[in-house]
Amino acid sequence: QVQLVESGGGLVQPGGSLRLSCAASGSIFGPYTMGWYRQTPGKQRELVATVTTAGSTDYADSVKGRFTISKDNKNTVYLQMNSLKPEDTAVYYCNLRLWFQGGMGDWGKGTVVTVSS
């Protein structure tokens, strides 16, 4: 129903920056929440940041002050990641949840972020 394509991942040194993008397309109607989650092997997927169509944002405590989520008017969400730490290394997944549809929403295939010296 909804297709999500992430981009912008890569290898970066500690203290560096990356900007992730997620382009959403398909049957998008009504209000929704888009966000970024991340996952490493052996751990559950965790919330990083979300933004709603109304502009409300939410961040995990571990990234607050370093990451910024934003959305344009073409159903694309961005995650500006600054002051990156090795602990930020993960596969980052984009999610879109339509409020009126409910459920867990749709997921992208993920983009790999590696923070290493």
N, C-alpha and C positions, 0 to 999 in steps of 0.2 A: 504493500500500500504506500508506504513512505520509504524512499531511498535516501540513505545518508552516506556521504563520501568524505572521509577525513583526509587531510593532507598536512604537511608541515613538520612531521616528525623527523628525527635524525639524531646525530651524535653531537653533543655539545660539552664543553668543559664546565666544571663547577664554576658558578658565578655568571655563566653566560645566559643567553636568552634564546627562546624559540617562540614562534607564533603558529599555533595550530588553527586550521580552518575546517569547518564542517558545512558542506553544502547539502541542503535538504531539497528534495523534489518529490513529486507525486501527489497523493490525495491529502493535501494539507488544507484543513478548513477549521475555522474557529480558533479559540485561544489554545495555546500550548506552552509547554515548558521544554526548553532545550538545554542540554548540559553536557558536561564532560565527566566521565568516570575513568578510573584507571585500575589496572590489575597486573599483578606480578604472579609468577608461578607459585602455586601453593597457598595463595591468599585470595580472599573474596574481593570482588569488584567493589571499589569504594567511590563515593561521591567526591568530586573535585570542585565543581562549580556549576551553577545553573542560572538561567535567565528566563523570564517569562515574557510573553508578548506585551505585558504591561510595563516591562522594564525592571521588575524586581529581581535582585540577584542574591545568591547565597554561595558561600564558600566554606570549604573545609578549613578547620583551624590551622592545619599544617601548611596551607598555601596562602592564607589571608595576608595581605600586604605585599605579596610577591606576584600573584597571578591576578589577571583581570579578564573577565568574560564580557563579551559584547555581542550584539546582534545587529545586522543591518536590516533593511526593508525587503530583502530578497531571500529570506529564510536561510541565511548563512550566519553561523555563529563562529566566533573567534575566541581563542584563549591565548592571551599574551602572557608568557611565562618568563619572569625575570628572576635573577639571583638563584638560578637553578642549583639544586643539591643532588648528590648521588642518590639520595632517598627518593627523588622524583622519578627515577628510572622505572618505566612501566610501559605497558601498552595502554594507550589512551583511546577510549571509545566515546563516540558521540551518541547521544540519545535524544529522541524527540517523543514527547508524550502529549497526545491530544487530550485535553481535559474532558471533552464530551464523549470520547470513546473509552476512556479509562484504561486499565491494564498497565503493563510495564512500558508500553511504547515500543518504538523501533530503535534498532541499533545499527551503527556502522560496523565495518569490519576491523577498525582500529588502526592506529598509527603508532609506531614504536618510537619512544623517546629514551635515549641513553645519555646519562650524565656521568662522564668519566674523564679522568685525567689521562 
